[in-house]
Amino acid sequence: MLNFDEDRFLAIESGAVALADPLRRHITERLDAGAENLFFLGAGGAGVLMLPAAQLLQRATTFPTQLVHAAEIVAMDSVALGERSIVVIPSLSGTTPESIEVLEFSRAKGAHTITLTGHADSPVALASDRNFTNFAEDDTSSESFYLQSLFIALAIQHAQGLLPEHDAVVAELALLPELLLEVKRNFEDRAEAFAVSIRDEPYHIITGAGSVWAEAWYYGTCILEEMQWIRTRPIHASDFFHGTLELVEPGVSVIVYKGEDASRALSERVEAFAPTVTDKVTVFDTADFALPGISPAVRALISPIIIATIMERVSAHLEVLRDHPLTTRRYYRRVAY
């Protein structure tokens, strides 16, 4: 595969899987100590990657959970953030200024801070109450962060007695590193063909719903915009018909992500409409990928992970075709989230 180290990928995603039990034990300890709510306080793309886990907790548990922009909560505060709060801060580099600031802010309010980083010796890792480090790089961090935050959500579900099958779910998730690698291998030709087809596209509308909405936002903003300087319009599939549909016309690229949770029908509405207006509609459906040993319930949980893993292959081809390395930035120093 182009610009891809299979062994490194397996090591990184296996490292994320290995954190399942340590995360479960630590979260359980905090709940036993009286924790009453949870805040995911990431910056930029790392914060967005926490969204599926936050939504799972909001929809499947009674445990109060919020996902807030790190910079915004520092600016505006929250009366719910305090001594009985668990704060989860993801930062791949561990040096992101907003992450350092929100960590200091949260600790000053008495919250228990948990950081998810790629470097154990980074400022964010060293200053938190509990750090979990799994080395990763830009092309492997999405799957890693999705998995780590999912393990946190599953631990809370289990502690509330809502997920008696917790261990079986985690056992299935342990199969993912090898399965994701096979997905990448099988997707390589399609990834190259798609990259060729969009190499000169100036603009994309990207949509999805449920857990894959996070990846629609992330890929449009953090990859195509930040790393390729391509204009995008990420729009939730629920909102597509409340304005954005008026921007669709012949020649406009529309990218649709379809996951396998209950929100799937929302993406299918866009999938049905867009081809009636433009000939540039591409649908990426997680149901198209074989995942032996993964149950339908778990597939629904990992839809954004599947989208992230296939779109990484698109990015690898796109940077070569456009002669624009993914590490190139225009206005600010490179910060790895």
KEDREN-991968 format. One record per residue (C-alpha): residue in three letters; x negated, y negated, z negated. Coordinates in pm, whole numbers, plus 32768, in hexadecimal, padded with zeros to 4 digits. Last residue first. Example, Ala and Ser with C-alpha at 12.3 -4.5 7.8 and 13.67 -1.06 7.14 Angstrom:
BEGIN
R  rest     X     Y     Z
R   Ser  7AA9  806A  7D36
R   Ala  7B32  81C2  7CF4
END
This chain:
BEGIN
R  rest     X     Y     Z
R   Tyr  8160  799D  7925
R   Ala  801A  795A  79D7
R   Val  7FCD  77E6  79E6
R   Arg  7F18  7760  7B17
R   Arg  7EBE  75F5  7AFB
R   Tyr  7FBB  7503  7B80
R   Tyr  8026  745B  7CC2
R   Arg  7FEC  7540  7DEC
R   Arg  7FBF  76A5  7D75
R   Thr  7F1E  77CB  7E28
R   Thr  7F25  7912  7D64
R   Leu  8021  79B8  7E4D
R   Pro  7F27  7995  7F66
R   His  7FAC  78D8  8098
R   Asp  7F3A  7963  81E5
R   Arg  80AA  797C  8245
R   Leu  8092  7AEA  82B0
R   Val  7FA8  7B3C  8192
R   Glu  8079  7A94  8082
R   Leu  81B5  7B2E  8111
R   His  8130  7C91  810B
R   Ala  80E7  7C93  7F96
R   Ser  8227  7BCF  7F52
R   Val  82FD  7CD7  7FFE
R   Arg  8254  7DE4  7F2D
R   Glu  829F  7D20  7DF1
R   Met  8407  7D11  7E69
R   Ile  8423  7E89  7E45
R   Thr  83B2  7E90  7CD8
R   Ala  8480  7D64  7C70
R   Ile  85BF  7DF1  7D09
R   Ile  8589  7F3C  7C54
R   Ile  8547  7E8D  7B0A
R   Pro  867E  7DB6  7B38
R   Ser  8751  7EF4  7B5F
R   Ile  86C5  7F91  7A22
R   Leu  87F5  7F93  7940
R   Ala  88E8  8012  7A49
R   Arg  87F4  8129  7A9D
R   Val  8800  8188  792C
R   Ala  8977  81C2  7936
R   Pro  8962  8277  7A84
R   Ser  8860  836B  79F7
R   Ile  86F0  8363  7A57
R   Gly  864E  84B9  7A87
R   Pro  8600  8488  7BF5
R   Leu  8605  8318  7C58
R   Ala  865D  8305  7DCA
R   Phe  8682  81A4  7E4E
R   Asp  87AD  812D  7F19
R   Ala  887A  80E6  7DDF
R   Thr  8792  7FC1  7D97
R   Asp  882C  7F06  7EBD
R   Phe  8764  7DFD  7F73
R   Val  8842  7D4C  806D
R   Thr  87BD  7C6B  817F
R   Val  8899  7B75  823A
R   Lys  880F  7AAB  835C
R   Asp  8922  7ABF  8463
R   Thr  89E7  79AA  83BE
R   Val  8B59  7959  8395
R   Thr  8C1D  7A9F  838E
R   Pro  8AE4  7B4B  830D
R   Ala  8AFF  7A80  81C8
R   Phe  8C5B  7AEF  8162
R   Ala  8C3F  7C64  8120
R   Glu  8AED  7C55  8072
R   Val  8B67  7B2F  7FA3
R   Arg  8C8F  7BFA  7F26
R   Glu  8BA8  7D25  7EF4
R   Ser  8AD6  7C5A  7E04
R   Leu  8C03  7C28  7D23
R   Ala  8C66  7D97  7D45
R   Arg  8B1C  7E00  7CA8
R   Ser  8B67  7D4F  7B5F
R   Ala  8BC1  7E94  7AB0
R   Asp  8A58  7F0C  7ABB
R   Glu  89A4  7FA6  7BE2
R   Gly  88EA  7E81  7C76
R   Lys  8918  7DD2  7DC3
R   Tyr  882C  7CB9  7E27
R   Val  8898  7BE3  7F4F
R   Ile  87AB  7B11  8022
R   Val  8849  7A0B  8105
R   Ser  8778  796D  8218
R   Val  881D  784E  82D3
R   Gly  8812  7872  844E
R   Pro  8986  7843  848B
R   Glu  8A24  7790  8363
R   Val  8A2E  77BC  81EA
R   Leu  8A20  7674  812C
R   Glu  8B98  7671  80F0
R   Leu  8B79  77C6  8043
R   Thr  8AAD  7715  7F37
R   Gly  8BD7  765C  7EA6
R   His  8CB5  7731  7DCB
R   Phe  8CA6  7871  7E97
R   Phe  8B3E  78B6  7E33
R   Asp  8B89  7873  7CC6
R   Ser  8BD7  79D9  7C5C
R   Ala  8AB6  7A53  7D36
R   His  89C8  7980  7C65
R   Ile  8907  7890  7D43
R   Pro  8793  787F  7D8D
R   Arg  8763  7774  7E97
R   Thr  8609  7791  7F2D
R   Arg  8501  76B6  7FCE
R   Ile  83BB  7765  8024
R   Trp  827D  76EB  7F7D
R   Gln  81ED  784E  7F76
R   Met  8189  7880  7E0A
R   Glu  8268  7788  7D57
R   Glu  8392  7789  7E42
R   Leu  8395  78EC  7ECA
R   Ile  830B  7991  7D92
R   Cys  8376  78DE  7C56
R   Thr  84B3  7834  7CD3
R   Gly  854F  7923  7DCC
R   Tyr  84C9  7A5F  7D30
R   Tyr  8523  79F8  7BCE
R   Trp  8681  7975  7C15
R   Ala  86E0  7AAA  7CDD
R   Glu  862E  7B82  7BDB
R   Ala  86FD  7AF6  7ABF
R   Trp  883A  7B27  7B8B
R   Val  87DF  7C98  7B9B
R   Ser  886A  7CD9  7A3C
R   Gly  89C8  7C66  7A90
R   Ala  89E4  7BB3  7BDC
R   Gly  8914  7B73  7D13
R   Thr  88BD  7A60  7E06
R   Ile  87A3  79CD  7ED1
R   Ile  87DB  78B5  7FCE
R   His  869B  7897  8096
R   Tyr  85E2  7779  813F
R   Pro  84C5  7732  822E
R   Glu  84BB  7889  82D6
R   Asp  836E  78B9  8386
R   Arg  82FD  79F9  82D8
R   Ile  8464  7A72  82B9
R   Ser  8470  7B8C  83BA
R   Val  8307  7BF4  8383
R   Ala  8342  7C0C  820B
R   Phe  8475  7CE2  824C
R   Ala  83B2  7DCF  832C
R   Glu  8298  7DEA  822E
R   Ala  8386  7E35  8112
R   Arg  8441  7F34  81E4
R   Asp  82FE  7FEC  822D
R   Glu  8293  7FE4  80BF
R   Phe  83E0  804F  8028
R   Asn  838C  81C0  8003
R   Arg  8240  8175  7F5C
R   Lys  82DA  8072  7E77
R   Val  83F0  815D  7E0C
R   Glu  82EA  826A  7DCA
R   Leu  822E  817C  7CE5
R   Leu  8373  8128  7C37
R   Leu  83B2  8297  7BF0
R   Glu  8256  82CD  7B61
R   Pro  8277  81A5  7A73
R   Leu  83EA  81E8  7A31
R   Leu  83E7  833E  798B
R   Ala  83C2  82A5  782F
R   Leu  850F  81F6  786E
R   Glu  85B9  834A  7867
R   Ala  8523  8398  7714
R   Val  8590  8242  7698
R   Val  86F7  8291  76FB
R   Ala  86E6  83E6  764F
R   Asp  865F  8347  7512
R   His  8776  8243  750A
R   Glu  8893  833D  7541
R   Pro  893B  82D2  73FC
R   Leu  8955  8172  748D
R   Leu  8A50  809C  73D2
R   Gly  89E6  80F2  7270
R   Gln  897C  7F8C  722F
R   Ala  880F  7FF6  7215
R   His  882D  80A4  7366
R   Gln  88B3  7F6F  7413
R   Ile  879E  7EA3  7373
R   Ala  8695  7F96  73EC
R   Leu  872D  7F9C  7548
R   Ala  870E  7E21  755F
R   Ile  85A1  7E26  74F5
R   Phe  8555  7F42  75E8
R   Leu  85F7  7E75  76FD
R   Ser  8513  7D4F  76AB
R   Gln  83E3  7E2E  76D3
R   Leu  8461  7EC9  7816
R   Tyr  84B5  7D81  78C3
R   Phe  8366  7CF3  7855
R   Ser  82A3  7E15  78EA
R   Glu  836C  7E21  7A2D
R   Ser  8331  7CAE  7A60
R   Ser  81C3  7CB4  79FA
R   Thr  813D  7D93  7B0E
R   Asp  80EE  7CA3  7C2C
R   Asp  8096  7B83  7B44
R   Glu  7FA5  7C4E  7A72
R   Ala  7FD7  7D37  794D
R   Phe  7F36  7D8E  7802
R   Asn  8036  7E03  7706
R   Thr  8022  7D4B  75BE
R   Phe  8127  7D4F  74AC
R   Asn  80FA  7C3A  73AE
R   Arg  8193  7C16  7258
R   Asp  81A5  7AE1  717E
R   Ser  8128  7A0C  729D
R   Ala  7FF2  792F  72A6
R   Leu  7EFA  7A28  733A
R   Ala  7FD3  7A98  745B
R   Val  8038  793A  74C7
R   Pro  7ED3  78BA  74B1
R   Ser  7E46  79DD  757F
R   Asp  7D6A  7AF3  74F0
R   Ala  7E68  7C0A  7526
R   His  7E91  7BC2  7699
R   Gly  7FB9  7C2B  776E
R   Thr  80B7  7BA4  767A
R   Leu  8202  7BF3  75D0
R   Thr  8226  7B1F  7499
R   Ile  82FE  7B5D  7368
R   Thr  8344  7A3A  7281
R   His  8402  7A51  7139
R   Ala  84B5  7909  7105
R   Gly  845B  7820  6FE8
R   Lys  84AA  76D8  7094
R   Ala  8339  7685  70B0
R   Arg  8307  77DB  714D
R   Ser  83FF  7788  725D
R   Phe  8360  7638  72B1
R   Glu  8201  76CB  72B9
R   Leu  8276  77DD  73A5
R   Val  8339  76E0  7473
R   Glu  81FD  7611  74A4
R   Ile  811E  7736  7500
R   Ser  8221  77B3  75F7
R   Glu  824B  765A  7694
R   Pro  80D1  763F  76C2
R   Thr  80AC  7794  776C
R   Thr  7F6B  782D  76E0
R   Gly  7FDA  798E  7691
R   Ser  7F8B  79EB  77F7
R   Leu  80B8  7AD0  781A
R   Ser  8199  7A05  7738
R   Pro  82D4  7A9B  76A2
R   Ile  8361  79FE  7564
R   Val  8459  7AC1  7490
R   Val  84E6  7A09  7360
R   Ile  8590  7ACE  724C
R   Ser  8662  79EC  7173
R   Arg  86B4  7A08  6FFF
R   Glu  85D0  78E9  6F9A
R   Gly  8657  77FB  709D
R   Leu  86E7  77C4  71F6
R   Ala  8863  77A9  71E5
R   Val  8858  762F  71B2
R   Ser  87B4  7610  7305
R   Asp  86AF  750F  7370
R   Met  86CF  7414  748E
R   Ala  856B  73D5  7507
R   Val  84D1  7515  7481
R   Ile  8602  75D5  74F9
R   Glu  85DA  753D  7651
R   Ala  8468  7587  767B
R   Ala  8498  76F7  7632
R   His  85C3  771D  7718
R   Val  86CE  77D9  7657
R   Leu  8741  7943  7657
R   Gln  8829  7981  7534
R   Thr  8891  7AB5  7474
R   Pro  898C  7AE3  735A
R   Phe  899E  7C58  730B
R   Thr  8AFF  7CD1  7358
R   Thr  8A7F  7DC1  745F
R   Ala  8AC1  7E28  75C9
R   Arg  8B03  7CE0  767A
R   Gln  8A1B  7BEC  75CA
R   Leu  8911  7CF5  7593
R   Leu  8915  7D5C  7701
R   Gln  8914  7BEF  776B
R   Ala  87D8  7BAA  76A1
R   Ala  8731  7CDE  7732
R   Pro  8789  7C76  7896
R   Leu  8713  7B0F  7853
R   Met  85B8  7B58  77C9
R   Leu  851E  7B43  7925
R   Val  8595  79DA  7938
R   Gly  84B2  797C  7816
R   Ala  8383  7A10  78C1
R   Gly  83DD  794B  79F9
R   Gly  83C4  77FA  7954
R   Ala  83A1  77EB  77DA
R   Gly  8424  78EF  76E8
R   Leu  84FA  78C8  75B4
R   Phe  85CC  7A03  7586
R   Phe  8683  79BB  7441
R   Leu  870E  7AC8  735C
R   Asn  8802  7AB9  723D
R   Glu  8843  7B2D  70D9
R   Ala  86F9  7BBF  7060
R   Gly  8728  7C50  6F04
R   Ala  85EC  7D15  6EB9
R   Asp  8691  7E51  6F42
R   Leu  86BD  7D99  708B
R   Arg  854F  7D36  7088
R   Glu  84DF  7E99  7040
R   Thr  85BD  7F1F  7157
R   Ile  851F  7E29  724B
R   His  83C7  7EA0  71E2
R   Arg  8418  8010  7206
R   Arg  84C1  7FE5  7356
R   Leu  83A4  7F11  73DD
R   Pro  82A0  800F  7370
R   Asp  8373  8126  740B
R   Ala  83A9  8087  755F
R   Leu  824A  7FF6  757C
R   Ala  81C8  8127  7637
R   Val  82B4  80D8  7756
R   Ala  8204  7F8B  778B
R   Gly  80B2  8036  778F
R   Ser  8136  8131  788C
R   Glu  8194  8005  7961
R   Ile  8033  7F7E  794C
R   Ala  7F7D  80C7  7981
R   Leu  805A  812D  7AA3
R   Phe  8026  7FDE  7B51
R   Arg  7EAF  7FED  7B1D
R   Asp  7EA2  814B  7BB1
R   Glu  7F6B  80E1  7CE2
R   Asp  7E92  7FB5  7D35
R   Phe  7F47  7EE2  7E37
R   Asn  7ED7  7DE8  7F3C
R   Leu  7F8C  7EA1  8055
R   Met  8000  8000  8000
END
